[in-house]
Amino acid sequence: MANYALRVPESLFTYARKVAAEEHVSMNQFFVMAIAEKVSALKTEAYFSERHSRADTDAFDVWLNASPDTQPMNGDELI
């Protein structure tokens, strides 16, 4: 496990402390979860960007046009 000294603006730290208390977690756990969420979001964005770069939109259009033209099932309608 690594240690890292972190300087946080007082207003943000105060709010983080409040949220951590509301979530019943330590400040350390709160910061680790926040970092993990941000890393996950960035990795997800990179994954979809990479997938998008390999997309074959012509093949997708062929597949989509081959789909039956039917009404959506009950509950699947656009609102």
Contacts in CASP RR format, 6 or more apart in sequence:
PFRMAT RR
TARGET T0000
AUTHOR 0000-0000-0000
METHOD contacts of the structure
MODEL  1
MANYALRVPESLFTYARKVAAEEHVSMNQFFVMAIAEKVSALKTEAYFSE
RHSRADTDAFDVWLNASPDTQPMNGDELI
6 31 0 8 1.000
8 16 0 8 1.000
16 27 0 8 1.000
16 30 0 8 1.000
16 31 0 8 1.000
16 34 0 8 1.000
17 27 0 8 1.000
19 30 0 8 1.000
20 26 0 8 1.000
20 27 0 8 1.000
20 29 0 8 1.000
20 30 0 8 1.000
23 30 0 8 1.000
25 33 0 8 1.000
72 78 0 8 1.000
END
